[in-house]
Amino acid sequence: MAIITDVVNDLTNKIDPRHDGYITASPYFLYGFLFTYLFTIKILGPKLMQYRKPYNIKNLLICYNFIQIILNTYIVYEATCVYFSNSNWICIDTTEKNLVSDTRKHYYFLKILDCVETVFFILRKKYQQASFLHIYHHTAILCGAFLGFRYDYGDTTIIIGGLNSLTHVLMYVYYLLSAIDSRWGKYTSIKKGLTLVQIVQLTTILFSLAITKLMPGCKSIPNYSLYLWLLQNVFMINLFVRFYIKSYVNKQKSVSKKK
């Protein structure tokens, strides 16, 4: 009962007043968006595309990927400013509170935009790319970004958005090049490297959250939320490692056997 009371108190008292007036800060907005997203990519989209040819949206993809590079780079810039305005590089507690708030806000909106990528897969009938890993990754990160946007869990959470956005800069540069010239999509070594970057990013976030929680006097995520984040990150690492083994290690072994 005490745990439930702590959770209720945190969810009530830790609401960030700077974002409380936003419609997008309402849990109902998140529920509605996730329902619309999942319904569109799993039911409506495939139904509408059933008898249609894949759309050629090359120019749209180029614009989208370019915009993603710019926006993610800006998030990295904001997170870097927060990080270096702090004297302690592990436990972040900066005086730049408005910048932290803005960064969390921008990151949340960017995660909403990320979901458009799945819609592009459906329009191009690339259904295999709208995998469980892809969809779960988008929904889980969006939920985490929502919590960071709605609640004030301390400045240390800025590490998550900064590392994730840095990873996405690299990813969208590759996606942009692939959209411009399809030959880039055939470079398995780049795809392999990007998957490893994802795994390293998730592992770094995992350890940073754990370390800050162990530091005395460090304002960090509440225990219940921390444990959810840790479990989520372990699950995501597991998914990416399994994907890496299936897509690159096992395939490499199959090629070697054929030779």
MARDO-728133 format. One record per residue: residue in one letter; x, y, z of N, C-alpha, C, O in turn. Coordinates in steps of 0.1 Angstrom, whole numbers, plus 5000, padded with zeros to 4 digits. Example, Ala and Ser with C-alpha at 12.3 -4.5 7.8 and 13.67 -1.06 7.14 Angstrom:
# residues 2
A513249435078512349555078513249675078514249675085/S512849785071513749895071512950005079513450115080/
# end
This chain:
# residues 259
M500849885000500050005000500950135000500550234994/A502050125007502950245008503550274994503650394991/I503850164987504350184973503350254964503650344957/I502050214965501050274957500850414961500650504952/T500950444974500750584978501950674973501650784969/D503150614973504250694968504150724953504450834948/V503650624946503450644931502450754929502650834920/V501250744936500250844934500750984938500451074930/N501450994949502051124953502951174942502951294939/D503851094937504851134927504151184914504451284909/L503151104910502451144898501551264899501251334889/T501351304912500551424914501451544917501251654912/N502451524925503351634929504451664920504951784920/K504851574911506051594903505651644889506451654880/I504351674887503951734874504651864871504651954880/D505251874860506051994856505052104853504352094843/P504952214861503952324858504252394845503252454840/R505452384840505752454827505052384815504952444805/H504652264817504052184806502652144809501952084801/D502152174821500852124826499752174817498652104816/G499852294810498752344802498752284788497752314781/Y499752214784499752154771498752044769498651954778/I497952044758497151924755497951804754497551694758/T499151814748499951694746500551644759501151534759/A500351714770500851664783499851574790500151524801/S498651564784497551484790497751344787498151304775/P497651254796497751104794496751064783496950974775/Y495551134782494551094772495051124758494651054749/F495851234757496451254744497351144740497351094728/L498151094749499050984746498350854743498650794733/Y497250824750496450704748495850714734495950624726/G495350834731494650854718495650844706495350784696/F496850904708497850894698498350754695498450714684/L498650684706499150544705498050454698498350374690/F496850474702495750394696495650424681495550334672/T495750554677495650594663496850534655496750494644/Y498050544661499250504655499150354652499450304641/L498850274663498850124661497650084652497849994644/F496550154653495450114644495750144629495450064620/T496450254627496850294613497850194607497650154596/I498850164615499950074609499649934609500149854601/K498749884618498449744618497149704611496949594607/I496149794610494849764604494549854592494349804581/L494349984595493950074584494850084573494450064561/G496150104575497150114565497249994556497050014544/P497549874561497549754553496249734545496349684534/K495149764551493849754544493749844532493349794521/L494149964534494050064523495050034512494850054500/M496149974516497249944506497149804500497949764491/Q496149724504495949584499495949574484496649484479/Y495249654477495149644463495849754455495649784444/R496649824463497449944457498949904455499449824462/K499549964445500949954444501650034454501150134459/P502950004458503650084467503850224462504150244450/Y503750324470503950464466505350494465506250444473/N505750574455507050624453507150754461506750864456/I507750754473507750874481509250914483509550964494/K510050894473511450924475511751064480512451084489/N511151164473511351304477510851334491511551414498/L509751274495509251294508510151234519510351294529/L510751114515511651054524512951134526513451144537/I513451194515514651274516514351394525515151434533/C513151464523512851574532512651534546513251604555/Y512051424549511751374562513051344569513351384581/N513951274563515251234569516151354571516851364581/F516051454562516851574564516351654576517151704584/I515051664577514451734589514851664602515151724612/Q514751524602515151454614516551474618516851484630/I517451484608518851514611519051644618519751664628/I518351754613518451884618517851884633518451944642/L516651824634515951834648516751754658516851794669/N517251634654517951554664519351614668519751614679/T519951684658521151754661520951874671521751894679/Y519751934669519452044678519151994693519552054702/I518551874694518351814707519751774713519951804725/V520651724705521951694710522651824715523351824725/Y522451934707523052064711522452104725523252154733/E521152094726520552134739521052054750521352104761/A521051924748521451834759522951854763523351844774/T523751884753525151914755525352044763526152054772/C524552144760524552274768524252244782524852304792/V523152164785522752124798523952054805524252084817/Y524451954798525551874804526751954809527251924820/F527152044800528452114803528152244812529152314816/S526852264815526652374824526652324838526352404848/N526952204840526852134853528252094857529152064849/S528552114870529852084876530151934877531251884877/N529051854880529151714882528651644869527551654865/W529551574862529251514849528451384850528051324840/I528251334862527451214864526051244870525051204864/C526051324881524751364886524451504882525051604887/I523651524872523351654866522351734874521251684877/D522651844878521751934886522152084882522852154889/T521652124870522052254864521152364869520052334873/T521652484867520752604870519952634858519052724858/E520252574846519552604834518252524833518052434824/K517352544843516052474844515152484832514552394827/N515152604826514252634815514752554802513952504794/L516152554801516752474790516452324791516152264781/V516452274803516152134806514752114802514452014795/S513852194806512352184803512152194788511352114783/D512752284781512652294767513152174760512552124750/T514252124764514852004758513951884759513751804749/R513351864771512451754773511151774764510651674759/K510751894763509551924754509851894740509151824733/H510951944735511351924721511551774718511251724707/Y512151704727512451554726511151484725510951394716/Y510151514733508851444733508151474719507651374713/F508151594714507551624702508251554690507551504681/L509551534692510351464681509951324681509951264670/K509751264692509351124693507951094687507750984681/I507051194687505851184680506051184665505451104658/L506951274661507251274646507951144642507751104630/D508651084650509350954647508350854642508750774633/C507150854647506150754644505750754629505250664624/V505950874623505650884609506450794600505950744590/E507550754605508450664597507750534595507850474584/T506950484604506250354603505150364592504950274584/V504550484591503550504581504150504567503550454558/F505350554566506050544553506350394549506250364537/F506650314559506850174556505550114550505650034540/I504450144556503150094551502850144537502450074528/L503050274534502850334521503750274510503350264499/R504850224514505850164505505650014505506349934498/K504749964513504449814515505749744519505949624515/K506549804528507649744534507249694548507749734558/Y506349604547505749554560506749484569506549494581/Q507749424563508749354572509549444580510049414591/Q509649574576510349674584509549724595510049774605/A508249714595507349744606507249634615506149584618/S508449584620508549464629508149504643507849614647/F508049394651507749414665508849504672508449594680/L510049474669511149554674510949704671511149794679/H510649734658510449874654509349944661509450054666/I508149874661506949934667507149944682506750054688/Y507649844688507849854703508849964707508550034716/H509849974699510850074702510250214701510450294710/H509450244691508850374689507850404701507850514706/T506950304704505950324714506650334728506150424736/A507650254731508250264744509050394746508950454757/I509750434736510450564737509550684738509850774745/L508450674731507450784731506850794745506650904751/C506550674751505950674765507050734775506650804784/G508250694773509350754782509450904780509650974790/A509450944768509551084765508351164771508451274775/F507151104770505951164776506151184791505851294797/L506651084798506951094813507951204816507751284825/G508951214807509951324809509351464806509851564812/F508351464797507751594794506751634805506651754808/R505951544810504851574819505451594834504851674841/Y506451514837506851514851508351564852509151544843/D508651624863510051674866510751564874510651564886/Y511551484867512251374874513751414875514551324877/G514051534874515451574876516151594863515751554852/D517351664863518051694851518851584845519151584833/T519051474853519851364848519151294837519851234828/T517851304836517151234825517451294811517151234801/I518151404811518451464799519451384791519551394779/I520251294798521151204792520451114782521051084771/I519251064786518550974777518251034764518550974753/G517651154764517351224752518551254743518551244731/G519651304750520851334743521451224735521851234724/L521651104742522250984736521350934725521850894715/N520050924728519150874718519150964705519050904694/S519151094707519151184695520451174688520451184675/L521551154695522851144688522851014679523351014668/T522350904685522150784677521350804665521650754654/H520250884666519350904655519950994644519550984633/V520851084648521551164638522251064629522151084616/L523050974634523750874626522850794617523050764606/M521750754623520750664616520150744604520050684593/Y519650864607518950934596519950994586519551014574/V521151004589522151034578522250924569522250934556/Y522250804574522350674566521050664558521050634546/Y519850694564518550684558518450784546517950754536/L519050904549519051004538519850964526519350974515/L521050914529521850864518521150744510521250744498/S520550664518519850544511518650594503518350534492/A517950704507516850754500517350824487516650814477/I518450884488519050954476519550854466519350864454/D520250754471520850654463520650514469521250484480/S519850434463519450304469520650204471520550114479/R521850234465522950154467523450154481524150064486/W523250264488523650274502522950174511523550124521/G521750134507520950044515521549904514521149814522/K522449874505523049744504524349724512524849614513/Y524749834519525949814527525649754541525249824550/T525749624542525449554554526349604566525849604577/S527549634563528449674574527949804581528149814593/I527349894573526750014580525549984588525450034600/K524649894583523549854591523949784604523449804614/K524949704602525549624614526049724624525849704636/G526749824619527349924628526350004636526450034647/L525250044628524150114635523450034645523050094656/T523249904643522649824653523549814666523049824677/L524849804664525749804675525749944683525749944695/V525550054675525450184682524150184690524250244701/Q523050124685521850124693522050044706521650084717/I522749934705523049854717523849924727523649924739/V524949994722525850064731525050184738525250204750/Q524250254730523350364735522550314747522450374757/L521750204745520850154755521650104767521150124779/T522750044765523649994776524150114784524150114797/T524550224778525050344784523950404793524250444804/I522750414787521650474794521350384807521050444817/L521350254805521150164816522050194828521550204839/F523350194825524350214835524250364841524450374853/S523950454833523950594838522750614848522850684858/L521650554845520450564854520750494867520350534878/A521350374866521750294878522750374887522550374899/I523750434881524750504888524250624895524550644907/T523450704888522850824894521950794906521850864916/K521350674905520450634916521250604929520750614940/L522450544927523250504938524050624944524550604955/M524150734937524850854942524050924953522950964950/P524650944965523951014975523651164971524451234966/G522351204974522051344971521751374956521451484953/C521751274948521451294934519951274931519351174933/K519351384926517951384922517751304910518151344899/S517151184911516951094900515551054899514651094906/I515350964889513950904887513550824899514350754906/P512250844903511750764915511950614912512050564901/N512050534923512350394923511450314913511950244905/Y510150334914509250254906509450284891509450194882/S509650414888509950454874511250404869511450364858/L512250414878513650364875513650214871514250174862/Y512950134880512849994877512249964864512649874857/L511150034861510450014848511450054836511449974826/W512250164838513150204827514250094826514650064815/L514750044837515849944837515349824830516049764821/L514149774833513549654827513349674812513549584804/Q512849794809512549824795513849824787513849784776/N514849884793516149894786516749754784517349724773/V516649674794517149534793516449454782517049384775/F515149474782514249414772514649464758514749384748/M514849594756515249654744516649604739516849564727/I517549594749518949544745518849394740519449354731/N517949324747517749184743517149174729517649084721/L516249254726515649254712516649294702516749234691/F517449394704518449444695519549334693520049314682/V519949274704521049174703520549054695521248994687/R519249014698518748904690518548934675518848854667/F518249064673518149104659519549104652519649064641/Y520549154660521849154655522349014651522948994640/I522148914660522548784658521848714646522448654638/K520548744646519748684635520048744621520248674611/S520248874621520448944608521848944603522048944591/Y522848934612524248944607525148824611525848774602/V525048774623525848664627525448534620526248464614/N524148504622523648374616523748374601524048274594/K523448494594523448504580524948484575525148424565/Q525848544583527248534579527748384579528448344571/K527248314590527548174591526948094579527648004574/S525748134575525148064564525848084551526047994543/V526348204549527148234537528448164537528848114527/S529048154549530348084550530247934547531047874540/K529047874551528847734549528647704534529047604529/K527947794527527647784513528947784505529147724494/K529947864510531247874503532047744505533147734499/
# end
